[in-house]
């Protein structure tokens, strides 16, 4: 372990995340972006959140950003680069972290998450296939990064139901006036409640590492917006997934947007043909899951438009919806 890691920065020891740094430099990235969140005691040490962020480096690598203790910090490459920038060891009442695997928009500091528009600060995990169309609906100019459109729409419209207008893959964490808003449609998101407050992560392993013996990591429910204040759930809102139709095909194959190992000078990495085959398999599974979600959504709309279906027909369609949604979730969390 290097001296730099041993000493730490601002009293934060680096050895707690060094193991993850080694992992992300030797394993091939297999997921798109990573999210980390926290709501709880304002004087909580930032160390656990940094541990989760380092865990999510395996999902990103192009850039890292963090809203912590009232300020936004951004850097290129992995999360370890953000540590010397921090001005405090405290989380503040709300923390949002993001490790980016760039799709829409260049890999620059400016394009790193979280984004801020007016009083809304937030980050998104996924690829949106209709962000331009949603922007046009509200008279908002095209953003360089698809995710930024979510934050702009929320800030301009002040309507949480507009989260449902975005199509594609999406999980969103954002904050307004000290509250943490948590929304998941289909990308993974897990949480852990403990004495500090509540932590969120796209990966459950990091949460399991910081959990005590009697604390359990759980999966966030889909299509619900959870609002937290100082670690306590104060409101739950059902979000109807009703995406604005896309007028053009958007590439949602995130891996095709560039290889982070080539872009950022990782040496000694030789791509294994077996890895390529496995990645293609995973990509096909993601497409299959999205198709299952779409069919389930269309079946639900069919039921709503046709109230005169027989009881047997309605039950058959509902069972089909349940099976499709279950199958989609199994794919999302096993690929």
C-alpha positions in Angstrom: 0.0 0.0 0.0 1.4 3.4 -0.9 2.3 6.1 1.6 -0.4 8.3 0.1 -3.0 5.8 1.1 -1.5 5.3 4.5 -1.6 9.0 5.4 -5.0 9.8 4.1 -6.5 13.3 3.6 -8.2 15.5 6.1 -8.0 12.7 8.6 -9.7 10.2 6.3 -7.7 6.9 6.1 -7.4 5.5 2.6 -6.8 1.9 3.6 -10.6 1.4 4.0 -11.0 1.9 0.2 -7.7 0.7 -1.1 -9.0 -2.8 -1.6 -11.7 -1.5 -3.9 -9.2 0.6 -5.8 -7.2 -2.5 -6.6 -10.3 -4.4 -7.7 -11.4 -1.7 -10.2 -8.0 -1.6 -11.8 -8.1 -5.4 -12.5 -11.7 -6.1 -13.2 -13.5 -5.2 -16.4 -16.3 -2.7 -16.0 -19.6 -4.4 -16.4 -22.2 -1.9 -15.4 -23.4 1.6 -16.2 -22.6 4.3 -13.6 -23.0 4.1 -9.8 -25.0 6.1 -7.3 -24.4 6.7 -3.6 -26.7 8.6 -1.3 -27.0 9.4 2.4 -29.6 11.2 4.6 -29.0 11.5 8.3 -27.0 13.2 11.0 -25.1 16.2 9.6 -21.9 15.4 11.6 -21.6 11.8 10.3 -18.1 11.0 9.0 -17.9 10.9 5.3 -15.7 7.7 5.4 -18.6 5.2 4.9 -20.0 7.1 2.0 -16.5 7.2 0.4 -16.3 3.5 0.9 -19.5 3.1 -1.0 -18.4 5.5 -3.7 -15.1 3.5 -4.2 -17.2 0.3 -4.4 -19.2 1.9 -7.2 -16.0 2.8 -9.1 -16.4 -0.6 -10.8 -19.5 0.9 -12.5 -17.9 4.1 -13.7 -14.3 5.3 -14.0 -14.7 8.2 -16.4 -15.5 10.8 -13.7 -16.7 11.1 -10.2 -18.8 13.7 -8.4 -20.1 14.3 -4.9 -22.5 16.7 -3.2 -21.4 16.7 0.4 -21.8 19.1 3.3 -23.5 21.6 1.1 -20.9 21.7 -1.7 -20.4 19.9 -5.1 -17.0 18.4 -5.9 -16.1 16.9 -9.3 -13.1 15.2 -10.8 -12.1 13.0 -13.7 -11.5 9.3 -13.3 -12.1 7.4 -10.1 -13.4 8.5 -6.7 -10.0 8.5 -5.0 -9.2 11.7 -6.8 -12.0 13.5 -5.0 -10.7 12.9 -1.5 -8.0 15.7 -1.5 -10.6 18.2 -2.6 -12.9 17.8 0.5 -13.0 20.6 2.9 -14.6 18.7 5.7 -14.9 15.2 7.0 -18.7 15.6 7.6 -21.4 14.4 5.3 -23.9 17.2 6.1 -27.5 16.1 6.3 -27.6 15.0 2.6 -24.9 13.4 0.4 -25.1 12.3 -3.2 -22.3 10.6 -5.0 -21.9 9.4 -8.6 -19.3 7.4 -10.6 -19.8 8.0 -14.3 -19.4 5.8 -17.3 -19.9 8.4 -20.0 -22.5 7.8 -22.7 -24.1 11.1 -23.8 -21.6 14.0 -23.6 -17.8 14.2 -23.4 -16.0 12.8 -20.4 -15.2 16.2 -18.7 -15.4 17.5 -15.2 -18.4 19.7 -16.2 -20.3 16.6 -17.4 -19.8 14.7 -14.2 -22.8 14.3 -11.9 -24.3 15.6 -9.7 -25.9 18.5 -11.7 -27.5 21.6 -10.2 -30.2 23.7 -11.7 -31.7 26.3 -9.5 -32.3 24.7 -6.1 -32.2 21.1 -7.4 -29.0 19.0 -7.1 -29.0 15.4 -8.4 -27.6 12.5 -10.2 -28.9 9.7 -12.5 -27.9 6.2 -13.3 -29.0 4.9 -16.7 -29.4 5.9 -20.3 -32.5 7.9 -21.3 -34.0 7.4 -24.8 -36.3 10.5 -24.9 -34.6 13.2 -22.9 -34.7 15.7 -25.9 -38.5 15.1 -26.3 -39.1 15.6 -22.6 -37.1 18.8 -22.7 -39.1 20.1 -25.7 -42.3 19.4 -23.9 -41.3 22.0 -21.3 -39.4 24.4 -23.5 -36.0 23.3 -22.2 -33.0 23.3 -24.6 -31.2 20.1 -25.3 -28.6 19.3 -22.6 -25.2 17.8 -23.5 -25.7 15.0 -20.9 -29.0 13.2 -21.0 -29.2 12.9 -17.2 -29.0 16.7 -16.7 -32.4 17.0 -18.3 -34.0 15.3 -15.4 -32.6 17.8 -13.0 -33.7 20.7 -15.2 -37.2 19.4 -15.6 -37.6 18.9 -11.9 -36.3 22.4 -11.1 -38.4 24.1 -13.8 -41.7 22.2 -13.3 -41.6 21.4 -9.6 -43.6 18.3 -10.3 -42.1 15.0 -9.2 -44.5 13.1 -11.5 -42.4 14.2 -14.4 -39.9 11.6 -13.4 -42.2 9.2 -15.1 -42.0 11.0 -18.5 -38.4 9.8 -19.0 -38.0 6.5 -20.9 -35.0 4.1 -20.8 -33.1 3.0 -17.8 -33.2 5.3 -14.7 -32.5 5.6 -11.0 -32.3 9.1 -9.6 -31.1 10.7 -6.4 -31.7 14.4 -5.9 -32.0 16.9 -3.1 -34.0 20.1 -2.5 -33.6 22.2 0.6 -32.0 19.5 2.8 -34.4 16.7 1.7 -33.2 13.6 -0.1 -35.4 12.3 -2.9 -34.9 8.6 -4.0 -36.5 7.2 -7.1 -35.9 3.9 -8.9 -37.6 2.6 -12.1 -35.5 -0.3 -13.3 -31.8 0.2 -12.5 -30.5 -1.3 -9.2 -30.6 0.6 -5.9 -30.2 -0.7 -2.4 -30.4 0.9 1.0 -29.2 0.4 4.6 -30.7 2.0 7.7 -28.5 2.4 10.7 -27.7 4.8 13.6 -26.1 7.4 11.2 -29.2 7.6 9.0 -29.9 5.8 5.7 -27.3 5.0 3.0 -28.0 4.1 -0.6 -25.9 2.5 -3.3 -26.2 0.9 -6.7 -24.2 -2.0 -5.3 -25.3 -4.0 -2.3 -21.9 -5.4 -1.4 -20.5 -2.1 -0.1 -23.6 -1.6 2.1 -23.2 -5.1 3.4 -19.6 -4.2 4.4 -20.6 -1.3 6.5 -23.7 -3.0 8.0 -23.6 -4.3 11.6 -24.6 -7.9 12.3 -28.3 -7.0 13.0 -28.6 -4.5 10.1 -30.0 -5.6 6.7 -29.5 -4.3 3.2 -32.7 -4.0 1.3 -33.7 -3.2 -2.3 -35.6 0.0 -3.1 -39.0 -0.5 -4.5 -39.5 0.5 -8.1 -41.7 3.4 -9.4 -41.9 5.0 -6.0 -40.3 8.3 -4.9 -39.1 8.2 -1.3 -38.4 11.5 0.6 -36.0 11.5 3.5 -35.2 14.2 6.1 -32.3 13.6 8.4 -32.5 9.8 7.8 -36.2 9.5 8.4 -38.8 8.6 5.7 -41.3 11.5 5.6 -43.2 10.8 2.4 -43.7 8.1 -0.3 -45.1 9.1 -3.8 -46.2 6.6 -6.5 -44.7 7.6 -9.8 -46.6 6.6 -12.9 -44.2 5.5 -15.6 -45.6 7.1 -18.7 -42.7 8.1 -21.0 -43.0 10.7 -23.7 -42.6 8.9 -27.1 -39.2 9.1 -28.5 -38.9 10.5 -32.1 -35.6 8.9 -32.9 -33.6 5.8 -31.9 -31.1 6.5 -29.0 -28.2 4.1 -28.5 -28.8 2.6 -25.1 -25.8 0.2 -25.4 -23.7 2.0 -22.8 -20.6 -0.1 -23.5 -20.4 1.1 -27.0 -19.7 4.7 -25.9 -16.0 3.9 -25.1 -13.7 1.8 -23.1 -12.5 3.5 -19.9 -9.4 1.4 -19.7 -8.2 2.7 -23.1 -9.3 6.3 -22.5 -7.6 6.7 -19.2 -4.3 4.9 -19.7 -4.8 1.8 -17.6 -1.7 -0.3 -18.5 -1.5 -4.0 -18.9 -5.2 -4.6 -19.5 -5.7 -7.2 -22.2 -9.3 -7.9 -23.1 -10.2 -11.6 -22.8 -12.4 -12.8 -25.7 -14.5 -14.7 -23.1 -15.1 -11.4 -21.4 -16.4 -10.0 -24.7 -18.7 -12.9 -25.1 -20.0 -12.5 -21.5 -20.5 -8.8 -22.0 -22.5 -9.5 -25.1 -24.6 -11.9 -23.2 -25.2 -9.4 -20.4 -26.1 -6.7 -23.0 -28.7 -9.0 -24.6 -30.2 -9.8 -21.2 -30.5 -6.0 -20.5 -32.4 -5.6 -23.7 -34.6 -8.6 -22.9 -35.4 -7.1 -19.5 -36.3 -3.7 -21.0 -38.5 -5.5 -23.5 -40.3 -7.3 -20.7 -40.8 -4.0 -18.9 -42.2 -2.4 -22.0 -44.6 -5.3 -22.7 -45.8 -5.3 -19.1 -46.4 -1.5 -19.4 -48.4 -1.9 -22.6 -50.5 -4.7 -21.1 -51.3 -2.5 -18.2 -52.4 0.4 -20.5 -54.5 -2.2 -22.4 -56.3 -3.1 -19.2 -56.9 0.6 -18.4 -58.3 1.3 -21.8 -60.6 -1.7 -21.9 -62.6 -1.9 -18.6 -65.1 -4.3 -20.2 -62.7 -7.3 -20.3 -64.1 -10.4 -18.7 -62.8 -11.2 -15.2 -60.9 -14.2 -16.6 -59.3 -12.2 -19.3 -58.4 -9.4 -16.8 -56.8 -11.9 -14.4 -54.9 -13.6 -17.2 -53.4 -10.2 -18.3 -52.6 -9.3 -14.8 -50.8 -12.5 -14.2 -48.8 -11.9 -17.4 -47.9 -8.5 -16.2 -46.7 -9.9 -12.9 -44.6 -12.6 -14.6 -43.0 -10.1 -17.0 -42.1 -7.6 -14.3 -40.7 -10.4 -12.1 -38.6 -11.7 -14.9 -37.3 -8.3 -15.8 -36.3 -7.6 -12.2 -34.5 -11.0 -12.0 -32.5 -10.1 -15.1 -31.6 -6.6 -13.9 -30.2 -8.0 -10.6 -28.4 -11.0 -12.0 -26.6 -9.5 -15.0 
